[in-house]
Amino acid sequence: MTPVQHRFALPHIQLAGQSWGDSDAEPVIALHGWLDNAASFNWLAPKLSNYYILAPDLAGHGYSDHRPAATPYYIWDNLADLLALADQQGLTSFHLLGHSMGAGIAALLAAVAPERVRSLVLLDGLAPMTTAAEQAPAQMAQAFRQRSRIGTRHVKYYPSFDDAVTARAGSRFPVSQAAAAALVERALSPSPSGWKWHTDPCLILPSVLRLTEAQVCEFLKLIKVPTLLCLAEQGIATPQTHKLAACVESIQVDTLPGSHHFHLEVGTVDPLAAHILRHLDASASGHSEI
């Protein structure tokens, strides 16, 4: 299934994105992870064919606009973007599907806009990263030190598109060459000096401010919709992940084969899709299995 390409002119920012399926079907907004983009769902979305899957490139990612210069990227700023997107598309309510950072965004949105969210599917992620209260000053100081150096940061150029694909495939969270090519296609631009990332370099800066674990738990306690947390066997879950999952009232936690990008890999996407479909179908019918 070939995705439909979109450009969304919102009141405060322009976002790009992709969609799969009939726009009159039950809507699912799919949120990618940090430094990924809407192509993250190229393998999974076609397998959820009874639903309308709308996957934006989050601000600073893919083909979407960057935040204004010198503006920090706070995870909660994505909530305003997504609510504006849903309003523009006439989606009064929707399911949320999020991977990694996208899972944290989805959880926050379900907490603060419960009337808009029908159910949650979280893939190898649950909540925003946290910082202990006593570590907040050091976190902020580090962020500002690094922000002051961003203009002198060396720009990485690749001799060819294929070189960038190989680099992405072998990065910290490895993916197949095919998956890397799909992600890189939305994140790379040619220049006289070679191919370079057009993802906003400010995304790699440390957060100026993070929520504490206690604050995150208070958000998670507000989630009342059926929630499916799918963790990858070789994923990034920590003891804190399971501790925070206990803060969510209606949650089902399952561990499935694969690595952090199990939704992108041919060998693991089918069982994951079947798992998600059971959850979506139950939630859409009002008969959650949780």
Protein Blocks (a to p, Z undefined) as FASTA:
>chain_A
ZZdddddddfkbccddddedjfkbccddddddehiafklmmmmmmmmmmbccdddddehi
ajbccddehiacdfklmmmmmmmmmmmnopabccdddehjlmmmmmmmmmmmmmlpmbdc
dehifbdcdddfklmmmmmmmmmmmmmmmmmpccdddfbfklmmmmmmmmmbdcdfklmm
mmmmmmcccdfkbccdfbdfklmpccfbdcdfklmmmmmmmpmbdcdddddfklcbdfkl
mmmmmmpmbacddddeddfklmlpfklmmmmmmmmmmmmmmmmnopafZZ
